[in-house]
Amino acid sequence: MGQEIDRCEFSEEDRKHFGERLDDETRQLEACFRENRFASAPGTCGLELEGWLVDRNAEAAPENEAFLKALDNPLVVPELSRFNFEINTKPEPPAPRMFRHMHDQLQATWTACEQTARTLGLSPLHIGTLPTLKDDVMTLANMSPMQRYYALNQEVLHNRQGSPLAIDIKGSEDHLHVEHRDVMTEAATTSLQIHLQLENSSAVRFYNAAHILSAPMVALCANSPYLFGHELWEESRIPLFEQAVAVPAFYDREAHLIERVTFGTGYAVDSLMEVFRENRDSFPPLLPLLYPEGNHRLEHLRLHNGTIWRWNRPLIDVDGEGSPTLRLEHRVAPAGPSLPDSIANILFFYGLIHHLAELDDAPEHRLGFGPAAANFYRAARKGMTATVFWLDGHEYSLHDLLLNELIPATDRSLRQLGIADQDIQTYLHDIIGERVRTGQTGAAWQRGYIARHGRDFRAMTQAYQGNQSRQIPVHQWTL
């Protein structure tokens, strides 16, 4: 979905021809999996970080066109709403200081964003959901003026036969229910997306491991407790995104309705090709755009895959040599609270996924997919206070599981991978370990601020901005 398209109206003939091209490209991809025709750079890691533009009152500012034009950086691009933008980094190959290099690269881009925004009287901010955001600004008037977004909005409503999208989220104290006749509430779900290049031979293990670690990951990174003035889940992005583009697709074997944003239907068994077959067979095309024939870059398959938002999504790209590449996009973590926190989240994911994927006894054989999914939603709701079932069949609080098992396992994994001792200490122990020990995630800090100072979301967001600008990790933030 990153590329622009040239129109937003589609005919039944377009849908028919798109389906034919999708069938053909799915068969081409099957041959790539069968013959292992993938370019390989396993362990290469990158990120996308979504941000907000806010004004002096910490309110969302619909100014991304002027901001992006002034910034003039091809790695910083528009997002669905005029309030948002997205930073991309160049992928980092495996190396001892890869996370320090990633941090430096992201910091340089973020500093340029701050400087450019300042010339417009604005500030950039990275946070899961913007606490000052008001429902009445989430309208098509504030959609970024790109055909792909207009087409997405139109096709989502077409597939829902025009019925409104209902956002219905129950927190421990508040209950939010609003209806929209557009997809704009999706713009409130700003995230940190982690990309990991895979080898075909081990891709199933890494894909399954990503689902298992999604529960501790979402709890550890939680930063989205408030939406439209309501106190909801620790990571309210999860239900919000699922409901903001809710397009029913099919029922799985357990009679669960599967929609376009999904945790999935099960672990992969033999090949990630199983996921792409399910995409073709079970999800109707949402954007049936036709590309020129004969260039063999799997455009239709890639576009279709880009309109199915799995929390752990396999991606196919085609490199400059014409060879496909296989990578995993982990979409669980929110943006923020600070750049050091973001890099620490990536390092934790990197170490833990390698640990789980390389265990002698595959963890997916010990934790069923249903329990892994239940763990994920429980963790998104309750954060580190949630209890989850783990690989030994026992139930643990996520706080204790992280502190006593997962952080030590991640440490061992990172050392085996050759990551620099200094970076393991800085990002894993000094940031992740202290965040878990204190219990102060971004979500916990936001709740604590409101509990102490009252429901002044402007003051809270400004205090959050001040802490973020100092580039100190969230466990050190004061209330």
C-alpha positions as CSV (number, residue, x, y, z in Angstrom):
1,M,0.0,0.0,0.0
2,G,3.0,2.3,0.0
3,Q,2.8,3.1,-3.7
4,E,0.5,5.7,-5.3
5,I,-2.2,4.5,-7.8
6,D,-3.6,6.4,-10.7
7,R,-7.3,6.1,-10.1
8,C,-9.9,5.2,-7.5
9,E,-12.8,3.9,-9.6
10,F,-13.0,0.2,-10.6
11,S,-15.3,-1.8,-12.7
12,E,-16.4,-5.5,-12.5
13,E,-14.2,-6.1,-15.5
14,D,-11.2,-4.7,-13.5
15,R,-12.1,-7.0,-10.7
16,K,-12.2,-10.0,-13.0
17,H,-8.9,-9.2,-14.7
18,F,-7.2,-8.5,-11.3
19,G,-8.3,-11.9,-10.1
20,E,-6.8,-13.5,-13.1
21,R,-3.5,-11.7,-12.6
22,L,-3.5,-12.5,-8.9
23,D,-4.0,-16.2,-9.8
24,D,-1.1,-16.1,-12.2
25,E,1.2,-14.3,-9.8
26,T,0.3,-16.6,-7.0
27,R,1.4,-19.5,-9.2
28,Q,4.6,-17.7,-10.0
29,L,5.3,-17.2,-6.3
30,E,4.5,-20.9,-5.6
31,A,7.4,-21.7,-8.0
32,C,9.7,-19.4,-6.1
33,F,8.9,-21.1,-2.8
34,R,9.2,-24.6,-4.4
35,E,12.5,-23.8,-6.1
36,N,13.8,-21.5,-3.3
37,R,14.3,-18.6,-5.7
38,F,14.6,-15.9,-3.1
39,A,17.4,-13.3,-2.7
40,S,18.7,-13.9,0.8
41,A,20.0,-11.4,3.4
42,P,18.6,-13.0,6.6
43,G,18.6,-10.9,9.7
44,T,18.6,-7.6,7.9
45,C,16.3,-5.3,9.9
46,G,14.5,-2.0,9.2
47,L,11.7,0.0,10.5
48,E,8.8,2.4,9.7
49,L,7.9,5.0,12.4
50,E,4.6,6.9,12.0
51,G,4.3,10.3,13.6
52,W,1.9,13.2,14.2
53,L,2.2,16.9,13.4
54,V,0.8,19.0,16.3
55,D,0.4,22.7,16.8
56,R,1.3,24.8,19.9
57,N,-1.8,23.6,21.7
58,A,-0.7,19.9,21.1
59,E,-3.7,19.5,18.8
60,A,-3.4,17.5,15.5
61,A,-2.3,19.8,12.7
62,P,-3.4,18.8,9.1
63,E,-0.2,20.2,7.5
64,N,1.7,17.2,6.2
65,E,1.7,18.5,2.6
66,A,3.6,21.7,3.6
67,F,5.8,19.8,6.0
68,L,6.8,17.0,3.6
69,K,7.5,19.6,0.8
70,A,9.7,21.6,3.0
71,L,11.5,18.5,4.4
72,D,12.1,17.0,0.9
73,N,13.3,13.6,2.2
74,P,12.2,10.5,0.2
75,L,12.4,8.4,3.3
76,V,9.6,10.5,5.0
77,V,6.2,10.1,3.3
78,P,2.6,10.9,3.8
79,E,0.2,8.7,5.7
80,L,-3.6,8.4,5.6
81,S,-4.4,11.7,7.3
82,R,-3.0,15.1,6.8
83,F,-2.0,15.0,10.5
84,N,0.4,12.1,10.0
85,F,3.7,11.2,8.3
86,E,5.9,8.1,8.2
87,I,9.7,7.8,8.5
88,N,11.5,4.9,6.8
89,T,15.0,3.8,7.5
90,K,17.5,2.0,5.3
91,P,17.7,-1.6,6.3
92,E,20.6,-2.6,8.6
93,P,22.4,-5.9,7.8
94,P,23.4,-8.0,10.8
95,A,26.4,-6.4,12.6
96,P,27.5,-5.9,16.2
97,R,26.4,-2.2,16.2
98,M,23.4,-2.5,13.9
99,F,21.0,-1.1,16.5
100,R,23.2,1.8,17.3
101,H,23.4,2.5,13.6
102,M,19.7,2.3,13.3
103,H,19.3,4.7,16.2
104,D,21.7,7.2,14.7
105,Q,19.9,7.0,11.3
106,L,16.5,7.5,12.9
107,Q,17.7,10.3,15.2
108,A,19.1,12.2,12.2
109,T,15.8,12.0,10.3
110,W,13.8,12.9,13.4
111,T,16.0,15.9,14.1
112,A,15.4,17.1,10.5
113,C,11.7,16.6,11.0
114,E,11.8,18.7,14.2
115,Q,13.7,21.5,12.5
116,T,11.4,21.6,9.5
117,A,8.2,21.4,11.5
118,R,9.5,24.3,13.7
119,T,9.6,26.6,10.6
120,L,5.9,25.9,10.2
121,G,5.0,26.6,13.8
122,L,4.5,22.8,14.4
123,S,6.1,19.9,16.2
124,P,6.4,16.2,15.3
125,L,5.3,13.7,17.9
126,H,5.4,9.9,17.9
127,I,2.8,8.2,20.1
128,G,0.3,5.4,19.6
129,T,-2.9,7.5,19.7
130,L,-2.8,11.2,20.2
131,P,-4.5,12.0,23.5
132,T,-5.8,15.4,22.3
133,L,-7.4,14.0,19.2
134,K,-11.1,14.8,18.7
135,D,-13.5,12.6,16.8
136,D,-14.9,15.5,14.7
137,V,-11.6,16.1,12.9
138,M,-11.4,12.5,11.6
139,T,-13.1,13.4,8.3
140,L,-12.4,13.0,4.6
141,A,-11.5,16.7,4.5
142,N,-8.4,15.7,6.5
143,M,-7.4,12.7,4.4
144,S,-4.1,13.1,2.6
145,P,-4.8,13.9,-1.1
146,M,-3.7,10.6,-2.6
147,Q,-5.6,8.4,-4.9
148,R,-4.8,5.2,-2.9
149,Y,-6.4,6.6,0.2
150,Y,-9.6,7.7,-1.6
151,A,-9.8,4.3,-3.3
152,L,-9.2,2.5,0.0
153,N,-12.0,4.4,1.6
154,Q,-14.4,3.9,-1.3
155,E,-13.7,0.2,-1.5
156,V,-14.0,-0.5,2.2
157,L,-17.4,1.1,2.2
158,H,-18.3,-0.7,-1.0
159,N,-17.4,-4.1,0.6
160,R,-19.5,-3.2,3.6
161,Q,-22.5,-2.3,1.4
162,G,-22.3,1.2,2.7
163,S,-22.9,0.4,6.4
164,P,-21.0,2.6,8.8
165,L,-17.8,1.6,10.6
166,A,-18.5,1.2,14.3
167,I,-15.7,1.8,16.8
168,D,-16.8,0.1,20.0
169,I,-14.1,-0.4,22.7
170,K,-14.7,-1.1,26.3
171,G,-12.0,-0.2,28.9
172,S,-12.1,-0.9,32.6
173,E,-13.6,2.5,33.2
174,D,-14.8,3.9,29.9
175,H,-16.8,2.7,26.9
176,L,-16.2,4.4,23.5
177,H,-18.8,4.0,20.8
178,V,-18.7,6.1,17.6
179,E,-19.7,5.5,14.0
180,H,-17.9,6.7,10.9
181,R,-18.8,6.5,7.2
182,D,-15.2,6.6,6.3
183,V,-11.9,4.9,7.3
184,M,-10.4,8.0,8.9
185,T,-10.3,6.6,12.4
186,E,-7.5,4.3,11.2
187,A,-5.3,7.4,11.1
188,A,-5.3,7.4,14.9
189,T,-3.4,4.1,15.0
190,T,0.3,5.2,14.6
191,S,2.8,2.5,15.0
192,L,6.4,1.3,14.9
193,Q,6.6,-1.4,12.2
194,I,9.6,-3.7,12.4
195,H,10.9,-5.4,9.2
196,L,13.0,-8.6,9.3
197,Q,14.3,-10.3,6.2
198,L,13.8,-14.0,6.2
199,E,15.4,-17.1,4.7
200,N,12.8,-19.3,3.0
201,S,14.2,-22.4,4.8
202,S,13.5,-20.9,8.3
203,A,10.7,-18.5,7.5
204,V,8.0,-20.7,9.0
205,R,9.7,-20.8,12.4
206,F,10.2,-17.1,12.4
207,Y,6.6,-16.3,11.3
208,N,5.2,-18.6,14.0
209,A,7.6,-17.2,16.6
210,A,6.4,-13.7,15.8
211,H,2.8,-14.7,16.7
212,I,3.9,-16.2,20.0
213,L,6.0,-13.1,21.1
214,S,3.2,-10.7,20.1
215,A,1.7,-10.8,23.6
216,P,4.8,-9.8,25.5
217,M,5.7,-7.3,22.8
218,V,2.4,-5.5,22.8
219,A,2.4,-5.3,26.6
220,L,6.0,-4.1,26.9
221,C,5.4,-1.4,24.2
222,A,1.9,-0.2,25.2
223,N,1.5,3.5,24.6
224,S,-2.2,4.0,23.5
225,P,-4.5,4.2,26.5
226,Y,-6.6,7.1,25.5
227,L,-8.8,7.8,22.4
228,F,-11.2,10.7,22.0
229,G,-11.0,11.4,25.7
230,H,-11.9,7.9,26.8
231,E,-9.6,5.6,28.9
232,L,-9.6,2.3,27.1
233,W,-7.0,-0.5,26.6
234,E,-3.3,-0.3,27.4
235,E,-2.8,-0.6,23.6
236,S,-6.1,0.7,22.2
237,R,-4.6,0.8,18.7
238,I,-5.2,-3.0,18.4
239,P,-9.1,-2.9,18.6
240,L,-9.2,0.5,16.9
241,F,-7.3,-0.6,13.8
242,E,-9.3,-3.8,13.6
243,Q,-12.6,-1.9,13.7
244,A,-11.5,1.1,11.6
245,V,-11.2,-0.9,8.4
246,A,-13.5,-3.8,9.3
247,V,-14.3,-5.7,6.1
248,P,-15.6,-9.2,6.7
249,A,-13.8,-11.8,4.5
250,F,-14.5,-15.3,5.7
251,Y,-15.0,-17.7,8.6
252,D,-12.1,-19.9,9.7
253,R,-12.3,-23.5,10.9
254,E,-13.4,-22.4,14.4
255,A,-16.2,-20.3,12.9
256,H,-14.4,-17.1,13.8
257,L,-15.1,-14.2,11.5
258,I,-11.8,-13.1,9.8
259,E,-11.6,-9.5,8.6
260,R,-8.9,-7.4,6.8
261,V,-7.0,-6.6,10.0
262,T,-6.3,-9.9,11.7
263,F,-4.1,-11.8,14.1
264,G,-4.5,-14.6,11.5
265,T,-6.0,-18.1,11.2
266,G,-3.2,-20.3,12.3
267,Y,0.5,-21.0,12.3
268,A,2.2,-21.8,9.0
269,V,3.1,-25.5,8.6
270,D,5.3,-26.1,5.7
271,S,5.8,-22.7,3.9
272,L,4.7,-19.1,4.1
273,M,3.2,-19.8,0.7
274,E,0.2,-21.0,2.7
275,V,-0.4,-17.3,3.8
276,F,-0.4,-16.1,0.2
277,R,-2.7,-18.8,-0.9
278,E,-5.1,-17.8,1.8
279,N,-4.8,-14.2,0.7
280,R,-5.9,-15.2,-2.8
281,D,-8.5,-17.7,-1.9
282,S,-10.2,-16.0,1.1
283,F,-9.8,-12.3,0.8
284,P,-11.7,-10.5,-2.0
285,P,-9.4,-7.9,-3.8
286,L,-9.9,-4.5,-2.3
287,L,-8.0,-2.4,-4.9
288,P,-8.3,-4.2,-8.2
289,L,-5.8,-2.0,-10.0
290,L,-4.3,-3.4,-13.2
291,Y,-0.6,-3.1,-13.9
292,P,1.1,-3.6,-17.3
293,E,1.6,-7.2,-18.2
294,G,5.0,-8.8,-18.6
295,N,7.2,-7.1,-16.1
296,H,7.2,-10.0,-13.6
297,R,7.4,-8.0,-10.4
298,L,4.3,-9.6,-8.8
299,E,2.6,-6.2,-8.5
300,H,-1.0,-7.5,-8.2
301,L,0.0,-10.0,-5.5
302,R,1.9,-7.4,-3.6
303,L,-0.9,-4.9,-3.8
304,H,-3.4,-7.4,-2.6
305,N,-1.2,-8.5,0.3
306,G,-0.8,-4.8,1.2
307,T,-4.6,-4.5,1.8
308,I,-4.6,-7.4,4.3
309,W,-3.3,-6.1,7.6
310,R,-2.1,-9.1,9.6
311,W,-0.4,-8.1,12.8
312,N,2.5,-10.3,11.6
313,R,2.5,-9.9,7.9
314,P,4.8,-11.7,5.4
315,L,5.9,-9.4,2.5
316,I,7.2,-10.1,-0.9
317,D,9.4,-7.5,-2.7
318,V,11.4,-7.8,-5.9
319,D,14.9,-6.5,-5.9
320,G,16.8,-4.7,-8.7
321,E,17.9,-8.0,-10.1
322,G,14.3,-9.2,-10.4
323,S,14.6,-11.7,-7.6
324,P,11.9,-11.9,-4.9
325,T,12.8,-11.2,-1.3
326,L,10.8,-12.5,1.7
327,R,10.5,-10.5,4.9
328,L,8.3,-10.3,8.0
329,E,6.5,-7.1,9.1
330,H,5.7,-7.0,12.8
331,R,3.0,-4.4,13.3
332,V,2.2,-4.8,17.0
333,A,4.3,-2.0,18.6
334,P,2.9,1.6,18.8
335,A,5.0,4.6,18.0
336,G,6.9,6.2,20.9
337,P,7.4,7.1,23.7
338,S,11.0,8.0,22.8
339,L,13.5,7.1,20.1
340,P,15.7,5.2,22.6
341,D,12.5,3.2,23.6
342,S,11.8,2.5,20.0
343,I,15.2,1.1,19.2
344,A,15.1,-0.9,22.4
345,N,11.7,-2.4,21.3
346,I,13.3,-3.4,18.0
347,L,16.3,-5.0,19.7
348,F,14.1,-6.9,22.1
349,F,11.9,-8.2,19.2
350,Y,15.1,-9.2,17.2
351,G,16.6,-11.1,20.0
352,L,13.4,-12.8,21.2
353,I,12.3,-13.9,17.7
354,H,15.7,-15.5,17.1
355,H,15.5,-17.2,20.4
356,L,12.1,-18.7,19.8
357,A,12.7,-19.6,16.2
358,E,15.9,-21.4,16.9
359,L,14.7,-23.5,19.9
360,D,15.2,-27.2,19.3
361,D,11.6,-27.9,20.1
362,A,9.5,-25.5,18.0
363,P,7.4,-23.4,20.4
364,E,4.3,-23.5,18.2
365,H,4.1,-27.2,19.1
366,R,3.8,-26.3,22.7
367,L,1.5,-23.2,22.5
368,G,-1.5,-23.5,20.3
369,F,-2.5,-20.7,17.9
370,G,-5.7,-20.0,19.8
371,P,-4.0,-19.5,23.1
372,A,-1.3,-17.3,21.4
373,A,-4.1,-15.1,20.0
374,A,-5.9,-15.0,23.4
375,N,-2.6,-14.0,25.0
376,F,-2.2,-11.1,22.5
377,Y,-5.6,-9.6,23.0
378,R,-5.3,-10.0,26.8
379,A,-1.9,-8.3,26.8
380,A,-3.2,-5.4,24.6
381,R,-6.0,-4.9,27.1
382,K,-4.1,-5.2,30.3
383,G,-0.5,-4.6,29.5
384,M,2.1,-6.2,31.7
385,T,-0.4,-6.9,34.4
386,A,-2.1,-9.5,32.1
387,T,-1.6,-13.2,32.6
388,V,-0.8,-15.4,29.7
389,F,-0.2,-19.1,29.1
390,W,3.3,-19.9,28.1
391,L,5.2,-22.7,26.4
392,D,5.3,-25.0,29.5
393,G,1.5,-24.8,29.8
394,H,1.5,-22.7,32.9
395,E,0.0,-19.2,33.4
396,Y,2.2,-16.3,34.3
397,S,1.9,-12.5,34.7
398,L,3.6,-10.9,31.7
399,H,5.6,-8.8,34.1
400,D,7.2,-11.9,35.7
401,L,7.6,-13.7,32.4
402,L,9.4,-10.8,30.9
403,L,11.7,-10.2,33.9
404,N,12.5,-13.8,34.8
405,E,12.5,-15.6,31.4
406,L,12.2,-13.5,28.3
407,I,14.8,-10.8,28.9
408,P,17.5,-13.3,30.0
409,A,16.6,-15.4,26.9
410,T,16.8,-12.4,24.7
411,D,20.2,-11.5,26.2
412,R,21.6,-14.9,25.4
413,S,20.2,-14.8,21.8
414,L,21.7,-11.3,21.1
415,R,25.1,-12.4,22.3
416,Q,25.0,-15.5,20.1
417,L,24.1,-13.2,17.2
418,G,27.2,-11.1,17.9
419,I,25.4,-7.9,19.0
420,A,27.7,-5.6,20.8
421,D,27.8,-5.9,24.6
422,Q,27.4,-2.2,25.0
423,D,24.2,-2.1,23.0
424,I,22.7,-5.2,24.8
425,Q,23.4,-3.4,28.1
426,T,22.0,0.0,26.9
427,Y,18.9,-1.1,25.0
428,L,17.9,-4.4,26.7
429,H,18.9,-4.0,30.3
430,D,19.0,-0.3,30.9
431,I,15.8,0.4,28.9
432,I,13.7,-2.7,28.5
433,G,14.7,-4.2,31.8
434,E,14.1,-1.0,33.7
435,R,10.8,-0.4,32.0
436,V,9.6,-3.8,33.1
437,R,11.0,-3.5,36.6
438,T,9.3,-0.1,37.2
439,G,6.2,-1.0,35.2
440,Q,6.3,2.4,33.5
441,T,5.4,1.9,29.9
442,G,4.1,4.9,27.8
443,A,0.6,3.8,28.6
444,A,1.3,3.6,32.3
445,W,2.9,7.1,32.3
446,Q,-0.1,8.6,30.5
447,R,-2.5,7.0,33.0
448,G,-0.3,8.1,35.9
449,Y,-0.3,11.7,34.7
450,I,-4.0,11.9,34.3
451,A,-4.5,10.2,37.7
452,R,-2.3,12.8,39.3
453,H,-3.3,16.0,37.4
454,G,-6.8,15.3,36.2
455,R,-8.2,14.8,32.7
456,D,-6.2,17.6,31.0
457,F,-5.1,15.9,27.9
458,R,-3.5,19.0,26.5
459,A,-1.2,19.4,29.5
460,M,-0.5,15.7,29.5
461,T,0.4,15.7,25.8
462,Q,2.7,18.8,26.2
463,A,4.4,17.1,29.1
464,Y,4.8,14.0,27.0
465,Q,6.3,16.2,24.2
466,G,8.8,17.7,26.6
467,N,10.0,14.3,27.8
468,Q,10.2,12.9,24.3
469,S,12.3,15.9,23.1
470,R,14.8,15.1,25.8
471,Q,15.4,11.7,24.3
472,I,15.2,9.9,27.7
473,P,13.5,6.5,28.0
474,V,10.0,6.4,29.4
475,H,10.8,4.6,32.6
476,Q,12.8,7.8,33.6
477,W,9.8,10.2,33.0
478,T,8.4,11.9,36.0
479,L,4.8,12.7,36.6
